[in-house]
Amino acid sequence: MNPATVSVVIATYNYGAYIGEAIQSVLEQSYTGFELHIIDDGSTDDTQQIVSEFLSDARVRYHRTTNRGQSAAKNLGIALSTAPFVAFLDGDDLWLPDKLERQIPLFLNKPEIGVVYSARQVMDPVGRAMSVPQRPLYRGNVLNEIFRRNCVCFSSAVVRREVFERAGGFNEALPMAIDYELWLRIAKHYQFDFVNDPLVLYRTGHANISSAPGKRLEIVRQIIESFLQDEENQVRIAPRVRSFTLAEYWHDVGIVFMVEGRRRQAFAAFINALKYYPGLKMAWRGILTCLCPTWIRENILRLVGREDWTQKVSWGKVGM
């Protein structure tokens, strides 16, 4: 058997309902030079039984561990990989058949490129396509863009393996937003590229960590503050980008507070947003919303055809 060019890593925990489809989407790749490492992070459902049905394929390797968290599971997958490129797939997402075939050539003769990703198609828990605006994608030196908001769909990412030797792996102290933190470290040293077509079916809306926006935002704040403690990083991030990012962060915190009915805390968060970027229209709208009596807000919502003030925070499922 020829050595694999791509090591595919699926780190999963209790995704028995989806893992079979995810594995099948890898095995159906038109690009066949891969090995597949499935890291079962101590699942208590039928994940092991489902994966066992695929082990007759010599490219598939199953590794079961005690539950240590997604960062440790993904790092184990990287450590077990043998190929010059590592591709990631979450156990609830799917690849389209030509994904690797279209991404791998973008690395050739370009050692400066460390990550190649793609657009995505969002789907609901049962696999139905959802109409969600596509986020902007960026190539080249993307540190400032990544700092402002994670633009890389995790399940679309292919990473040059040597990148981990220079930038390190996933931060095992973080419970979430681990890809955002990793991309920041990688973007300091390598360029990014992308395929501007959806090569990943990204599942959302089921019980996963993306359902805890308040906790996620707190982790994002910790990542931003830690990143900016390094003087070199401060120089690399443009002042306007830094201010706008922090303003957006506090706006998103305000939205979470509004959804939870905590208007006083929301008002304070929107004020914080304006301290960083006085021209942030979203924050001004948030303040006006906080000041409006309930009956005025309800009439406004009725006029615009909305049921509540819930808005998707900018940081969403950062693994996006």
Disulfide bonds with the S-S distance in Angstrom:
none
